[in-house]
Amino acid sequence: MEDTKASPLPAVEEASAHDAEDTTNNEPPTLPTWRLTLLIISLCIGLFLSLLDTSIVATALYSISIDFNATRSSTWVALSYTLTYLGFAVPFANLSDIIGRKHAWLLAFILFFAFSLACGFAKTLAQLVGFRAVQGVGGSGLYSLTMILLPEIVEERKKKWIGAVAGLVVAVAGVMGPVVGGVVTRYTTWRWVFWINGPIGVVAAVLFLLTWPGEDMMKHPPRRSWKRLDFLGSFLLIAASVLVVFAFQQAGLTPNSWTKAIFLAPLLIGLLCWSLLFIWEFFASTHSISTILPPRLLKRRIYTSAVIVTTLTGFVNFIAIYSLPLHFQIVNGTSSLTAGVALLPMLAAIGFKFDIGGGDEL
């Protein structure tokens, strides 16, 4: 999610490109400027909040762990959101071809904001992790649908401009997450890290409902069948990611566990799921199923290389974003605000690289 050109969710761009192909010669009537602007603002607010929640908890994890007396397992508050965010982005994009863009966005909105509030009321760490997982499902929908809708609601000549706007939202959300989390945790309570989505989300929902264009003003890709959704691929992706992460998480928590079943069993099953995922994706691509990892994209060397590089750099960045604030607060005794500010140089550099690498198109 660092880069709109080399997204860790490649099939979202594939789905968007596919829909664009379906409607190349079907340019819709132009929305009035004021209405288009407000609609774009509503979509960008949802995108911003969904991305913000990937890192806003980084500086709140210490307070959460103290509150629930669970320092060693508190990182699952961040991991549960990130894993479902990854696993459901493409299914949500494909779901919008079945139930319509408007209904899919509203479903994503309800899941994200309802469970944001639920996270704030969580009584145990297990509840919080579970609520965060469902919140991530909604967040993934807000991300993927925004990337699809923005090119659909603007004229062809404005797509480069709207791509730059989306890139700016991604960059700003990445920079502000830990800082906002630190400020909120320092001056209120960690629960407001989640509750803050409520009032802001109401603004986005109202703007969206008031400015959503009529049926005659939208591009419409052909409606798809439920049978085209890649349910098995989504399950294998989530299972593979969770099991591998769980294995290394347990290895880090349990001394001398690298040769024990608690590490090897989930790791091997996770790697098996990854293997089955790639086998299934190649099989599904020949049976009219909207795959999560489209083989035709993976055959493009430049694109595949970009995804691999983005994945590897993102892996390091996420470790730093979640580990350093805990280190600063536990070892150095700094406040959550200071821990968030300490990440600014790294996060600002990540955001600045968007301008260097380009990002004028979605």
ROFIRO-591051 format. One record per residue (C-alpha): residue in one letter; x, y, z. Coordinates in steps of 0.1 Angstrom, whole numbers, plus 5000, padded with zeros to 4 digits. Layout:
AXYZ;...
end
This chain:
M500050005000;E503050214998;D502750264961;T499750284938;K501850154909;A503149844927;S500449754951;P500549454974;L497049384961;P497849344923;A494449194914;V492649514925;E494449694897;E493649404874;A489949424883;S489949794877;A491649754844;H489249484834;D486249704841;A487849984822;E488249754792;D484549664794;T483450034792;T486150194771;N483650334746;N480950404771;E481850744785;P479150854810;P477651204812;T479851444832;L478851524868;P478651884879;T481951994893;W480652054928;R478951714929;L482051534915;T484251714940;L482151614970;L481951254958;I485651234954;I486151384989;S483751115004;L485650834987;C489050974997;I487951015034;G487050645034;L490350555017;F492250775041;L490750625072;S491050265060;L494850325054;L495250525086;D494050225106;T496850005093;S499350205113;I497450425138;V497550155165;A501350135163;T501750395190;A498750275210;L499849905213;Y501749975245;S498750125262;I496549845249;S498949585262;I499049745296;D495249775298;F494749415289;N497949285306;A499049115273;T502249275262;R503548965243;S500448915221;S499249275216;T500749285181;W497849075169;V495749395172;A497649525142;L498149195124;S494549085124;Y493549405106;T496349385081;L495749025072;T492049065065;Y492749395047;L494949195023;G492748895020;F489449065012;A490349354989;V490049154956;P486848964966;F485249304976;A486249444942;N484649144924;L481549164948;S480849514934;D480449364900;I477649154914;I475749374938;G476749714923;R479349974933;K477050164956;H475849874977;A479349724979;W480850054992;L478050095017;L478649735029;A482349815033;F481550135051;I479149965076;L481649695084;F484549935089;F482850195110;A480549965130;F483549755141;S485750065146;L483250155173;A483149795186;C486949805189;G486650095212;F484249905235;A486249585235;K486549425270;T489249175263;L492249145239;A490548855221;Q487549075214;L489649355202;V491549125178;G488348975165;F486749325160;R489849445142;A489749145118;V486249235107;Q487149605106;G489949505082;V487349335059;G485549665056;G488749865053;S489849645024;G486549725006;L486950095011;Y490450074996;S489749854966;L486450014957;T487950364958;M490650254934;I487950124911;L485450414915;L487750704911;P488650624874;E484950544867;I483450874879;V485851114862;E486451194825;E489351034807;R491351354806;K491151394844;K492351044853;K496051144857;W494851424881;I492751184902;G495550934903;A497751204919;V494951274945;A494750904954;G498550884957;L498551194980;V495951035003;V497950715005;A501150905014;V499551135040;A497750845057;G501050655060;V502750955075;M500051055099;G498950715113;P501450665142;V501551045150;V497751065152;G497750745173;G500350895196;V498451225201;V495151055208;T496650805232;R498651065250;Y495751305256;T492751075258;T492650695258;W493650435232;R489950365226;W489550695208;V491950565182;F488950365170;W486150585180;I487550875161;N486450695129;G482850745138;P482251115134;I484551145105;G482850845088;V479451005092;V480651295071;A481951055044;A478650855043;V476451165041;L478551315012;F478550974994;L474750934996;L473951294986;T476351294956;W476150944943;P475250974905;G472150824890;E472250504870;D472450704837;M475650874848;M477750564858;K479850324837;H478449974842;P480749674836;P478749354828;R477249204860;R479048894871;S477748574888;W478548474924;K480248164908;R483048394896;L484148494931;D487348324942;F486248194976;L488847924978;G491648164967;S490548414994;F490548135021;L493947995010;L495448345010;I494248435045;A495148085059;A498648095044;S499348445057;V497948385092;L499748055097;V503148175086;V502748495107;F501548285136;A504548055134;F507148335135;Q505048515162;Q505148215184;A508848155177;G509548505189;L507548455221;T508648105230;P512348045238;N514147775217;S511047695197;W512547695162;T512747315161;K509447255179;A506047175166;I504647515178;F506747675151;L507147405124;A503547285122;P501947625113;L504847715091;L504747405070;I500947415068;G501147775058;L503747705031;L501547425018;C498547675016;W500747914996;S501647634972;L497947524969;L497047894963;F499247934933;I498147594919;W494547684924;E494948034908;F496347884876;F493547634875;A490847894883;S492048134856;T491047874830;H487547834844;S486248194843;I486848264879;S488048614890;T491348504906;I493048684934;L496448644918;P495848664880;P498448444863;R498548684833;L499848964856;L502448734872;K503748654838;R504849014833;R508349034846;I508449404854;Y505149394873;T506049084892;S509449234901;A507749544913;V505349344935;I508149144950;V510249454958;T507149624973;T506449314994;L509949295007;T510249665015;G506749665030;F507749375053;V510649575067;N508549895070;F505749725089;I508249575114;A509749915120;I506350085123;Y505049845150;S508249745168;L509950085172;P507150265191;L506949965215;H510749985220;F510650355225;Q507950335251;I509050015270;V512850055269;N513350435265;G510350535286;T509050785261;S505450885256;S503250755228;L503351105212;T507151105212;A507250755198;G505050855169;V507051165162;A510250955161;L508850765131;L508251085111;P511551085092;M511050735080;L507350775071;A507951115054;A510650955032;I508250675022;G505650935013;F508151144994;K509250844973;F505750854957;D506751184939;I510051034928;G508650704915;G505550864899;G501950804906;D499951014881;E497650724871;L495550474890;
end
